[in-house]
Amino acid sequence: EHPIQGKNQTEQEIRQLRRDFYMLFTEIENQTEEQWLAWIDKVNLRMKEARFPRIFIAEFCDWRSQLFIFKSRVANHFNPADFSPAESIWFEKFSERFRKKNGKIITITRHGMLNRAATGHRGQFELSHATSEEEIQEILSQNARVPINPMTAWQDVVQYVSTSDRVARVVRGLRAPSLLVHYESLLYDYHKEMAVVMRFLNIPYEYDLTMLQGRGTYQKASPDRLCEKVADYKSYCKFFETTKFAGLLDEACDTNC
């Protein structure tokens, strides 16, 4: 279970645990291995108090590391517009400590929201568990020419935009250095985008960046072109032409894929 999602806890307990969990990441000490292990014990003590399983941090991070990356869906965890007075005070304190630790924020977004709405993101996880070429091809076929109700897709896009706005509010509130990375740039111009990320994180990148690009944990499960994703692209396109998301269409409605 994700350490800040959880089951069998009240909403208030989960919100408090999230605040404590995030704050602990501003208290990392790793000048020595003993300090590092003591910090891990501190994290897991808080997990235990909240009836969550232990997190085996040392299996993923070496104590001599100079950079720690924590992936988080902050839009699911925090909503500044809904903060209580106590949460606002906590957020200001967290922001100050985060900056003192030289914290930085990388936000990943995407232009192809209509593509995402058509096929979602489950295919990459299904592919990672595929055990044969036949199974892989079946998953790929399930993520192409997908029948989709345009209204359902529209609701998904609206939700994505709302989530992105919430993330932006959190980032602005933290007042820490931030970088916006586009999914499409990682997909189509990987080396250039990774060079930008490395400069932002002050990581030397003079070595061959192609070393970073091997077979990843996940594979792309759906076609790049929207007209190849959607079973009835013309109807899908015509629907979005009449909305504020028309600019996200990358090919004419009469495109023949």
C-alpha positions in Angstrom: 0.0 0.0 0.0 1.3 3.5 -0.9 2.6 5.1 2.4 0.4 8.1 2.1 -2.8 6.7 0.5 -3.7 3.9 2.9 -6.8 2.0 4.1 -8.7 1.9 7.4 -7.6 5.4 8.4 -9.9 8.4 8.7 -9.4 11.3 6.3 -8.0 13.4 9.1 -5.5 10.7 10.0 -4.4 10.4 6.4 -4.0 14.2 5.9 -1.9 14.4 9.1 0.3 11.5 8.0 0.9 13.1 4.6 1.9 16.3 6.3 4.3 14.5 8.6 5.6 12.3 5.8 6.5 15.3 3.6 8.0 17.2 6.4 10.3 14.3 7.2 11.9 14.7 3.7 13.1 18.1 4.8 15.0 16.4 7.7 17.1 14.0 5.8 20.5 13.5 7.4 23.2 11.4 5.6 26.6 12.8 6.5 27.2 9.3 7.9 25.5 5.9 7.4 24.4 6.0 11.0 22.6 9.3 10.5 21.0 7.9 7.3 19.7 4.8 9.0 18.5 6.8 12.0 16.4 9.0 9.6 15.0 5.9 8.0 14.0 4.6 11.4 12.3 7.9 12.1 10.3 7.7 8.9 9.2 4.1 9.7 8.3 4.9 13.3 5.8 7.4 11.9 4.5 4.8 9.5 4.1 2.3 12.3 2.3 4.9 14.5 -0.2 5.3 11.6 -0.6 1.6 11.1 1.3 1.5 7.7 3.9 -1.0 6.6 7.6 -0.3 6.8 9.3 1.5 3.8 12.6 -0.1 2.8 14.3 3.1 1.8 17.8 1.8 2.1 17.2 -0.7 -0.6 16.6 2.0 -3.1 18.9 4.9 -1.9 22.5 4.7 -0.9 23.4 6.9 2.1 26.2 8.5 0.1 23.8 9.9 -2.4 23.8 13.6 -3.1 20.5 13.7 -4.8 17.2 12.2 -3.6 14.2 12.2 -5.9 10.7 11.7 -4.5 7.9 11.1 -7.0 4.6 12.3 -5.7 1.1 13.1 -6.9 0.9 16.3 -5.0 -2.5 17.2 -6.5 -4.0 14.2 -4.8 -2.3 15.0 -1.5 -2.7 18.8 -1.2 -5.2 21.4 -2.2 -4.2 24.9 -1.1 -7.6 26.2 -1.9 -9.0 23.8 0.8 -6.4 24.3 3.5 -7.5 24.9 7.0 -5.6 27.7 9.0 -3.5 25.0 10.6 -2.7 23.4 7.2 -1.7 26.8 5.8 0.7 27.4 8.6 2.2 23.9 8.1 2.5 24.5 4.3 4.4 27.7 4.9 6.8 25.9 7.3 7.3 23.0 4.9 8.0 25.5 2.1 10.7 27.2 4.1 12.4 24.0 5.2 12.1 22.5 1.6 14.0 25.5 0.2 16.6 25.4 3.0 17.3 21.8 1.9 17.8 23.1 -1.7 14.7 21.4 -2.7 13.6 21.6 -6.4 10.4 20.6 -8.2 10.0 18.9 -11.5 6.5 18.8 -12.9 5.6 16.5 -15.8 2.7 17.6 -18.0 1.5 16.7 -21.5 0.1 18.5 -24.5 -1.7 15.4 -25.8 -4.5 15.4 -23.3 -7.0 14.2 -25.9 -4.7 11.2 -26.5 -4.5 10.4 -22.8 -8.3 10.6 -22.5 -8.8 8.1 -25.3 -6.7 5.3 -23.9 -5.7 6.2 -20.4 -2.5 4.8 -19.0 -3.2 1.3 -17.9 -1.7 -0.3 -21.0 1.9 0.4 -19.9 1.3 -1.5 -16.7 -0.3 -4.4 -18.5 2.6 -4.6 -20.9 5.1 -4.8 -18.0 3.4 -8.0 -16.8 3.0 -9.6 -20.3 4.8 -13.0 -20.5 4.6 -13.7 -24.3 4.7 -11.9 -27.6 1.1 -13.0 -28.2 0.1 -11.3 -25.0 2.0 -8.1 -25.9 0.3 -7.9 -29.3 -3.1 -8.4 -27.7 -2.5 -5.5 -25.3 -1.3 -3.3 -28.1 -4.4 -4.1 -30.2 -6.6 -3.2 -27.2 -5.0 0.2 -27.1 -5.6 1.1 -30.7 -8.8 2.0 -32.5 -10.4 2.3 -29.1 -14.2 3.1 -29.1 -14.6 6.1 -26.8 -17.5 8.4 -25.9 -16.3 11.9 -26.6 -18.2 13.3 -23.6 -16.3 10.8 -21.4 -13.0 11.9 -22.8 -14.0 15.6 -22.4 -14.7 15.0 -18.7 -11.3 13.3 -18.4 -9.6 16.3 -20.0 -11.4 18.8 -17.7 -10.3 16.7 -14.7 -6.7 16.7 -16.0 -6.7 20.5 -16.4 -8.1 20.9 -12.9 -5.4 18.6 -11.5 -2.7 20.5 -13.4 -4.0 23.8 -12.0 -3.8 22.4 -8.5 -0.2 21.2 -9.0 0.7 24.7 -10.3 -0.8 26.3 -7.1 1.3 23.9 -4.9 4.4 24.7 -6.9 3.9 28.5 -6.7 3.2 28.1 -2.9 6.5 26.3 -2.3 8.4 29.2 -4.0 11.3 26.8 -4.8 13.1 26.4 -8.2 10.9 24.5 -10.5 11.0 23.0 -14.0 8.2 22.0 -16.3 8.9 18.9 -18.4 6.6 17.8 -21.2 5.8 14.2 -21.8 6.0 14.7 -25.5 9.5 16.1 -25.3 10.7 13.1 -23.3 9.1 10.9 -25.9 10.3 12.5 -29.1 13.4 14.5 -28.0 14.6 12.5 -25.1 18.3 13.5 -25.0 17.6 17.2 -25.3 15.0 17.1 -22.6 17.1 15.0 -20.2 20.0 17.5 -20.7 17.7 20.2 -19.5 16.7 18.1 -16.5 20.3 17.4 -15.6 21.3 21.0 -15.8 18.4 21.9 -13.6 19.5 19.3 -11.0 23.2 20.4 -11.3 24.2 16.9 -12.4 27.2 16.7 -14.8 26.0 15.3 -18.1 29.1 15.3 -20.2 28.9 11.6 -20.6 26.9 9.9 -23.4 23.2 10.6 -22.6 22.2 7.6 -24.7 23.3 5.5 -21.8 20.2 6.6 -20.0 17.8 5.5 -22.7 17.5 1.7 -22.6 14.4 -0.5 -22.2 12.6 1.2 -19.3 10.2 -0.3 -16.8 7.3 0.6 -18.9 6.6 0.6 -22.7 4.2 2.8 -24.6 1.1 0.8 -25.3 -0.8 3.0 -27.7 -0.2 4.7 -31.0 1.3 8.2 -31.1 -1.3 9.5 -33.5 -4.7 10.3 -32.1 -6.4 9.2 -35.3 -4.9 5.7 -34.8 -6.0 5.5 -31.1 -9.7 6.3 -31.6 -12.0 4.0 -33.5 -14.2 6.9 -34.9 -11.7 9.7 -35.1 -13.9 11.9 -37.2 -16.7 12.1 -34.6 -14.1 12.4 -31.8 -12.4 15.3 -33.6 -15.7 17.0 -34.6 -16.8 17.0 -30.9 -13.6 18.6 -29.6 -13.6 21.1 -32.5 -16.5 22.8 -30.7 -14.8 23.0 -27.3 -12.1 25.1 -25.8 -9.7 22.1 -26.3 -9.9 22.3 -30.1 -6.2 23.5 -30.1 -5.2 20.1 -28.8 -6.2 18.4 -32.1 -3.1 17.7 -34.1 -4.7 16.5 -37.3 -7.7 17.5 -39.4 -11.0 15.7 -38.7 -11.1 14.2 -42.2 -7.6 12.6 -41.7 -7.5 9.1 -43.1 -5.2 7.0 -40.9 
